[in-house]
């Protein structure tokens, strides 16, 4: 059965970079929790942008849990595709099938108890808040069509306080804690060492 690796941490910690690095070493697909934001197409756009996207209820927990269980059982899943500029879910899906490993990354990867039970390895990335903010600002302006003002406002009003409430405490559930400012290869090596201690076959392809 596939071995699911969960990577959590605050926005801007470097979850995607670590996931991508591990995926290349393990030959594993990546499933991002960002794909599971609820579709807000039924709301006017000015209402969508006022939603709090940094709390667990913003995600389709039932769907993600159903799909993670299927992935852990070796079945192919159809991951939603989310449009962050419009805050709507696309009609397209991305098929994902794991082999030996699959990587689940996102803010709330270690938040829900039922998700943690599906994960065979749990990783948390910690980093100073100022660093997270700078990375978030760059990403949202460059990749998600956001203005500087909107990113700054959202970070102050929801991202930082929600991280303190929901994300930072999940470090307690991690089996491996790495620094988001260390070289990514160093963090990946720490995770791979942990995997080597838990599985009975070669980790890297």
Number of C-alpha atoms within 10 A of each C-alpha: 12 18 22 24 24 28 28 29 28 30 22 24 25 21 26 17 14 22 26 18 16 25 18 12 15 19 16 25 20 22 20 21 20 19 21 20 23 19 19 17 13 9 12 9 13 8 10 17 16 9 14 15 19 22 18 17 11 16 19 15 17 9 13 20 15 12 18 20 18 15 23 22 14 18 16 14 18 12 19 23 17 20 15 16 12 16 19 19 19 14 8 11 14 11 10 17 19 22 16 19 23 28 23 23 25 21 26 24 24 29 19 13 10 11 18 18 12 19 22 17 20 23 26 28 23 21 18 13 15 10 14 19 21 12 15 20 19 15 15 17 15 11 10 13 12 16 12 12 11 13 19 15 11 17 20 12 12 16 21 18 14 19 21 12 11 17 24 18 13 21 19 10 15 18 13 17 20 20 16 23 14 10 10 20 13 13 20 20 14 15 21 17 12 16 19 13 9 12 11 8 9 9 17 16 9
